[in-house]
Amino acid sequence: MKIQEKLLTKQELADVLNVSTRTINRRMDEGLPHLAIGSVPRFNYSEVIEWLKNKSTSSDQSA
């Protein structure tokens, strides 16, 4: 059985990525993967990193 990663709050994710929660909100509008637990978003760190890598790669290719 695989143990699930801890889900991060918006503030925890912002702290880890060294960005503001406002930046997290903007990224959520762009499709940043998250789960809504009630009305509170939670983030799987490895999914977020993969999304950011893919987003970076796709913007590099379009430039």
N, C-alpha and C positions, 0 to 999 in steps of 0.2 A: 504494500500500500504506500502510495506517495503522499508525503505530508505537503499540504498546501502552503504557499508563501503567505506571510502576513499581508493583509491588505492595508495599504497606506491611506491616511486621510489626505485631504488636499494640502494642508499645512505641512505634513510630513514629507509629501512628495516635493513640494516647493523647496523645502529645506535641503533635501537630498540633491535636487537638481540645481540648487543655488539660484532660484528664480522667485518671483513674487507669485502669490496666489492669483493675482490678476492675469499673469502669463498662463497659469494652469487653466483658468477660465477660457482664455482665448484659444488655447490648444484644444480644449474640450469642444469648443464650437467648430474646430477644424477636424474633429473626429478622434481625439485622444481617447483610447479605450479606457472605460471605467464601468464600475457597477454602481447602480443606485440602490442603496440600502435605506429604505424609506425615501427621504428626499436628500440624503447625504451621499455624495459620491465617494467611492473607495477605488483605489488603484492597485493593480498588480504590477509591481516594479518591472519584472522581466517583460511583460507585455508592453509597458510604456516605453522601455528602452528599445525594443524591437520596432515599435511604431515610429519612434524618433529616428532610428537608423534608416528605415524605409523612406520616411519623409525627406530626410537629408539626401538620400540617394536619388529620389525622384526629382528634387529641386536642382541637384547637380546636373542631371541629364537634360533638364529643360533649359538650362542656361546656355 
